Amino acid sequence: MIRAITANFALMTLAGVALAWLQPSLFTWLTNGSITVAGQPLLSVALGLIMLAMGLTLTFADYSALAHMPKALAIGVCAQFVIMPLTGFAVAKALGLEQGLAVGLILVACCPGGTASNIVTYLARGNLALSVAMTMCSTLIAVVATPLLTGALAGAYVEIDRWALFRDMLAVVLVPVVLGTLVSEFLPGFTRRIGDWLPLLAAVLVVLIVGGIVGGAKDLILANARQLLLATFLLHAFGFALGHAAARAFGLGPIEQRTISIEVGMQNSGLGSGLTKAPSFAAQFPDAMQAALAPVPAALSAVWHVVIGSLLAGWWNSRAEP
C-alpha cells in the first residue's frame, strides 16, 4: 500500500494543491510560522525530516561509491547545476519576472534533485541506482552550490546573503542527511523496520509544504497566474529536455538518458519553498510583497515537475524497448 501511494506521488501533489486551494487552513499551519519546535519554525523541522528520511536510506558504502564518480554520475550532476540554474535565470529574464518571482524561480532552479525523482525513475524503467546516486550527490554538493549559484544569478535582482543561505542549507540538508546515515549504519535493524515508511513520510511532507505555500499565497498566485504557470512550466520542460540532450551528447545509453533527464528536470521544490520562506531570506527584500512572492515559484514547480515527470515515465514505461 505504501509503495502504491508513493508511486502516485503526482496525484498526491495535485490533490493536495487542489485541497489547499479550496481549504488553505488545512495546510497553512505548517508554513505560516505560527508553530515552532525548539524555537524553530515547523516548516524547517519538516524539511529536516525529509532530509533525515533520505539519510536513513543511505550507508557509508553509498558514499564510498560516489568517490568513483562514473561518467554518467559526473555528467548528470554537472548538468543539474549548469542547466537548471541557467534556465531559471534565462526564463526569469525572458518573461520579465518581477523581483520576488525571479528570485524564487532562480533559487528553486539552483536546488538539488529531490527524492520524487527516484520514484519517477523507477516508474520510467530508468537506472534507479544512478538516480539515487545523483540525488544524493547533488544534495551534498548543493550545501555549497545552491548559495553560490543563487547569489550569482539572483544577485541581478536582489543582494543575496550567501552565508545565511549556506547556514540554512547546513541546518536543513547536511546535518539531517548525515545524522540519518549514521543511524542507518549503526542501527540497521531499526532502519529496516521503518524503511518502508520513509518514502511515504517524505511524500506527505512535501505535499503538505507545497499545499501550505499555495494556500497561503492564493491571492498572489491569482494575481500572477499567467507568468507563474508559464515560468515554472518552461523551467522544468527545458530541464527535462536539456538533461536528456546532454546525456545523449556525451554518448550515454537510452536508460541513462532518461534517468538524467528526470534528475535534471525534477528539483527539490520542498527545499526551495522552505529556503525562500526562511525569515533571513525574506529579510533581504526591501519590499514585503516581493518577499511574499518568492516562495510561490517553488510551490508551483512541485506541481509541474511531477506532472511532466509522470507523463514521461508513463510514455517511457510503455515502450517495448528502452
Secondary structure, DSSP 8 states (H G I E B T S, - for coil): -HHHHHHTHHHHHHHHHHHHHH-THHHHTTTSS--EETTEEHHHHHHHHHHHHHHHT--HHHHHHHTT--HHHHHHHHHHHHHHHHHHHHHHHHTT--HHHHHHHHHHHTS-B-THHHHHHHHTT--HHHHHHHHHHHHHHHHHHHHHHHHHHHTTTS---HHHHHHHHIIIIIHHHHHHHHHHHH-HHHHHHHHTTHHHHHHHHHHHHHHHHHHHTHHHHHHTHHHHHHHHHHHHHHHHHHHHHHHHHTT--HHHHHHHHHHHH-B-HHHHHHHHHSHHHHTT-SSHHHHHHTTHHHHHHHHHHHHHHHHHHHHHHHSS--
